[in-house]
Amino acid sequence: MIVKNTFYNLLGLGLPLVVAIFTIPVLIESLGVARFGVLTLIWAIVSYISLLDMGLGRALTLELSVLIAKRKFWRIPKVLGTTYFLMAIIGFVLAGLTAVFSEKLAYLLKGLENYQEVISALYVMAFAIPFVILSAGARGVLEANGRFDLVNIIRVPVGVFTFLGPLFVVLFWDTRLDYIALVLLAVRVMSLIVYYWYASKTIPENFRRLQIDLRYAKPLVSNGGWMTVSNIISPLMGYIDRFLIGAIVSASAVAYYATPHEVVTKLWIIPGALTAVLFPVFASAFLEKTDRSSFLYEKSIEVIFAVMLPLCGFFILFEQEILSFWIGSDFANESRYIFALLALGILINSLAHVPFTAIQSSGNSKKTALIHLAEFPFFLLLLVWLVNVYGPLGAALAWVLRMSVDTVLMFYFSSVAPAIQNNNLTSISSYIFIVSVMLLLIFLNIDIFWKASVELLIIAYAAIKLYFQIKNRLVI
């Protein structure tokens, strides 16, 4: 079941990446570097806003997983109705705030010619916020029921049209950013309708009538509130770099940073696909107090690293060749080291997905929230300093450092949890050694023969690791 659901998630998250690879060069050519930089900011806003649901989407998944495991179906209508009600309020409040500050946000960006167009686009995206927030709730229902196939039936077209929609607009209509925003709004409205329809079908027929009972709000917000702190701070640290680059350097510089960021961070689909499945599994295992949680914890980390290492290694070793072939040599010269550093950060932080999921699914979301709260001020100061000194390359350096610190802290706080026992120092030491070698390779100017040789060694190492996992029936 874990393998099947992970496959569904990989499919749902992976196909948009393929579409992005083919559409981004056309969008850059049609919009220009500066305007494409603004489009990446619009994408960032949509992605970020989807996480500002007070953690209710994830809290709903956790609550429903427990209710389903205990077969307490009569509570589902009140839990669902209350969650949707709270999400609607949050969505409208956030939409209003975004609309109010749209003009100020637009004028923070340097190097733009038509600020009114950008402001109009931000107004449109503000209108999309309630639909995005409510979609997270309906998706939480599907995930709690293990219907990752249905989640990805919806996720695939939404992800694909996030890139194809802007492409159709610039090719057959106009290059205006507010027109692109209208298409993205339409995609989000349709996705909510389909999510809600499928979610209602997974609930037993006698328990589909939604009820609002604010007595259920406190436990949802209490657990979800701490998840929200993580959901707000962690993505904010992931997206604020784009806005700072636009404000300190230029909108064109945003494109040189955000383009590799947009693609490389899609590699997170691999640990994300697995941990989305593990969340309700961990929740049930912790509830039953079995040893299965520690087993899944350790083996999931090993599998993720074995899969991620060849992929990230390829981006790190062949960053110049990839960008030159994909977009052009001039763009590659501006972004090559950014591309490689971001890939290294992805490799490091992919390991943190498992301890992060384990901590939150055990009901200790306060820990992850406090970790992110502690990281934020230091990261922000470091980011502002490095962007002022090194431009977008400085943002990449700050990002890698934060990924490293975040991973170390997640491992530490999960290791001291009673339900998780992970003392495999040999594996941890090997991860540190390999990451150190990859960092060195970024700044070594080796020819393509040696790059290919190193990549083949990495693939062989990863294949052996996965082979023994499968042979010993550890990947199940």
Summary of the structure (lengths in Angstrom):
residues: 476
radius of gyration: 21.9
end to end distance: 8.1
largest distance: 66.1
contacts: 1704
relative contact order: 0.12
helix: 87%
strand: 0%
